[in-house]
Amino acid sequence: MRQALDFLRDENAVHFEATRGSLFLDPWQTRDDSIELILDRHRSREAFLYDHAGRWFSADEQWQALTYLELQRMLVFMYTSCGWFFNDISGIETIQILKYACRAMDLMEQADLPSVRDRFLEILAEAKSNRPELGTCADIYRRFVEPLKPRYESAEALVT
């Protein structure tokens, strides 16, 4: 399971780094500073992005930048410590971190990044549940995570 999450993180690192210059002056510093947007919901997204890009964004660029930041937030959330204290990969803690991974893949789709779902599931399939009737972690993902995935229609909920 850890290998699948690391794969998802690493695949995204390349795309996020590619935003250097086109969206962000320093993508990783922007990601780290984006906690400001979560801690202060009244902070202007436009001003934050200006500070990290050196220019004002169009509405489309703002949506793209916030999508990338939300994607990074989900990739960090996948490693939430409670998700690693479990007796079986079917536990609620594991399901939660898999939900973050699922949301990250949704955001990748929205950002028109290449899909990694199939490879992610291949890697997840290597982890087997202690409960044989539940199968692999990929089976658990398909059964307990994907059917519950919400659909987001706009970037308004991003980094809020």
Secondary structure, 3 states (H helix, E strand, C coil): CHHHHHHHHHHHHHHHHCCECCCECCHHHHHHHCHHHHHCCCCCHHHHHHHHHCCCCCHHHHHHHHHHHHHHHHHHHCCCHHHHCCCCCCCHHHHHHHHHHHHHHHHHHHCCCCCCHHHHHHHHCCCECCCHHHCEHHHHHHHHHHHHCCCCCCHHHCCC
